[in-house]
Amino acid sequence: MKPEDLKSKIKASLRSQGFRIRGDKVLPHKDLKKSDIRSLNALAVQHRLDRSRPGLERHEDRLLSRLAFGNSVDPNAVSPFLVVVEPDSEYELLFRYAALHWSIPVSSGYGRRLRFLVLDGQNDKLIGIIGLGDPVFALGARDEWIGWTPKQRAGRLRHVMDAFVLGAVPPYRELLCGKLVAMLTTSDEVRTEFHRKYRRKTSLIQAAEADARLALITTTSALGRSSVYNRVRFEDRLLFRSVGYTRGSGEFHFSNGLYGALHDFATEHCQPTAKKEEWGKGFRNRREVIKKCLQELELPNQWLYHGVQREIFIVPLATNTREFLAGEHERVRWYHQSVEDLAKSFISRWLLPKASRDSRYREFVPEQFRLWPK
C-alpha cells in the first residue's frame, strides 16, 4: 500500500471509531461513559469476531452446550473448580469462544501464559475464564507501589504476571461471579500451576533458569473505573488494590482490520529495533510495529495515546510481596488461600444474597450467547 493511501486509511479508521483528530492528538469523546468505551472498541471487537469465525463457528453448538441454563443453577450447590487450559484442546476452544464475548478485544497474552476455566462442579458448566500473561515492562503506578529501581525491576519482573482477561459468563455473571473469578486468580492453585509450568524453563533474555515464584498479579479494568474488583475481600483482607490509572496508551484503535496493513508496511519500510539474535527476529510487539509506521508516515507518535484510561489493580500474593520484589527479602511469605476456601467466602458474602434478591439469572438460556446466528 502506498504511504499516502495508508495515511488516509488510518485517519478514516480513527474517525469511524469515534475518535477526534486534533493536530498531534487522538481524542475520545468528552466525559467518557462505559457505553462510549464499548463503542470505541466496537470495530476492533467485530474484527476479532470476523477473524475467529472460520475456526470456531462450526463448533458453536457444542460450545454453547457448556453453558448452563439459568433455571438449572442451584445457588446453594455452586461448587467452583479450576481447569488448566492446554493448547489445542477442547478447553482452549471454549476459552477462546468465551473471550470473544468481552466488550473490548481480548489479547492473546504475551510471553509466558497461563489460562484457566472456572467450572461448576454441580453441572460441569462454565462459570468464567482467567488468562495470565507477561506484564508490561514499565507500569508507573505498579512500579511506584513496589518502589523498585530499574535494575530491580529488570531482575524481579519475572515474579509478576498480568491478568489479560478475567471474568464470568452468564448466567453466573448475573450472580456476581466476576468477583468469584477475580478471587480465584489469587488462589494457591494458580500460583502452584505457575511454578509447575515455569520452574525448569530457561529465559532467552536472561539466559538463566527461571525462578518460578509468582508474587504479584496485576490487571486493568476494561471500562474505566471497575465495579468488579472493588471491595473484593478474603478474611477481611482486600485482594485487589487500586493504585491509579493508565495513561491511555495502547493499540486497540489500530486493531480493527488496520493492523495487517500496518504490519505489511512496517515489514517493507521499517527496521526493527536491534536485539540479540537468540531472542528472535522481527519486531518486538504490535506497539513497535505501529510506532515505526507512524514515524515512517510522518504521523504523530502521540496517536498511540487513545485517551481511554483504565484503573490499575495490584494483587499481592504474599505478606511481603513488595519487599520481595524490591530485593529486600529473598524468601516469599505467601498467603495461603485455596480455591475451596475462596469459593466458600464468595458464596456466603456475594452469591447467595444476590440470588435471594434478584432471580433474573434464571431467565438465561445458552442460545442468547450465540455469536453467529444460523
Secondary structure, DSSP 8 states (H G I E B T S, - for coil): --HHHHHHHHHHHHHHHT-EEETTEEE--SS--HHHHHHHHHHHHHHHHHHHHHHHGGGHHHHHTTS--GGG--GGG--EEEEE--TTSHHHHHHHHHHTTSSS------SSEEEEEEEETTTTEEEEEEEEE---S--HHHHHHHT--HHHHHHHGGGEEEEEEEEE-TTGGGGTHHHHHHHHTTSHHHHHHHHHHHTT-EETTTTEE------EEEEE-TTSS-SSSTT-EETTEESSEEEEE--SB-SGGG-SS-HHHHHHHHHHH-------GGG-SS-SSHHHHHHHHHHHTT--GGGGB-----EEEEEE-BTTHHHHHTTS-SS--B----HHHHHHHHIIIIIHHHHHH--GGGG--GGGG-SS--
